[in-house]
Amino acid sequence: MKIRTLRGRVTLWSVGVVTAALVLFGAGAAWNLRDELVENLDNEIKTEAGDFFSGIKQQGVDWRNAQSVEALFDQSKRFHYVEIHDAAGRLLYRSGNLDNQEVFPTQASKELRELTWSGRTLRFGVFDEGGIVLALGKDTEETSETLTELLSAYLLALPLTVLAVGIGGWWIAHRAVAPVKAIAAQTATISASDLHQRLPEPSAQDEIAQLTRVLNEMFDRLERSFAQVTRFTSDASHELKTPLALMRAEVEFALGSPGLALPQRELLSDLIEQCTQLSQIVDGLLFLSRADNRRLEIGRSPVDLVALVRDLSEDAEILVERSTLTLECEMPRELFVPGDLPLLRRAVMNLIDNAIKYNKTGGTVVLSVSVNGENAVLSVRNTGPGLTTDAQERVFHRFYRSDLSHSKETAGHGLGLSIAREIARAHGGDVTLLRSDSAWTEFSFVLPVHITQSIPQRAPIG
């Protein structure tokens, strides 16, 4: 998991949660405000209705005289929409803003209601007292305007609030993820050869400290297991070298005995070959175990990489002729690198030998040396069917051989590339697989240069 992705998800979660909370809060606040405004409007209507009936009693209006009723309402400016009926339902008065249209029902009710009239929403109540039925209503426009202003202000503030929350969430997530990012960076530097390293534990006793302790404990277990395996490999290799040498010496002595029949000689010769292969495997395992324990003794004398490759290519000519292959070299006059000549010779020979073994009949092996910045680059290319995707990922694994169907026909034990890479890394370089397709398979052997020289780059093949 990428830390940047985690930080982004935490920020999005924070923004989403806060936005949802703000929307719910705003909706609840608007709903509550509307209820309060409607309740206030209802209280005003009830109060004005009570004042109306009190005024009727105090002034003693004759309801048989409509003009007296109108005069009463002309004096009162508090009522917005009014209809008055008698107990028989006869209309006694209707305010002018109702346009002489019957709007309100005449049945008295304790509950105030809403109705739509002429494009307006009216809140009204019907009150009955002393044989007079009063329908009194007020426009809800003021309530709607208040709610609209509130929602407009809320919608205007919401994006700014979300933006502020997003920035704050990103900053908090950055601060929260920073220790995890530091742990990931430090953990990435710990390899099989550096299992002795440990992560510094923070002073705060929190989840980060617990994670650090768990990782350090895991490194302790890995270091013990790796040391045990390495020690076993080294001890086993040491113990096997002497018996194998004695076995080969005995077989060679027996092979020199007179009077051996041809089948016996063939059997002894095969045993010598098997002893040689076992000795090579033991030697490779012992070398790799030393590399794992960082006990390789690397010399740092100037080595002419070009002269080394030319020398090995002359030895490889014999193998190339047997396999009907073509060997090509593309190299400058000289190129020096600091290193250990025997180890570099072994690594380069492993790469050349690998290119010859896993080639097609009548194919080509190309060796080229060049300079790329501060590095010397030896490219070893060969024609062939190429490696599968799975083989490309596992080609440097120890004892892995990509072509199992020809494992008996092609000599080898699957340690050559691993040894070459360990030698390169011990020199501060590396061995990588650059390409492998139906045309070419190319390995790159990179080493730091000792003397930087201007060398023309080779043209790509295929």
Disulfide bonds with the S-S distance in Angstrom:
none
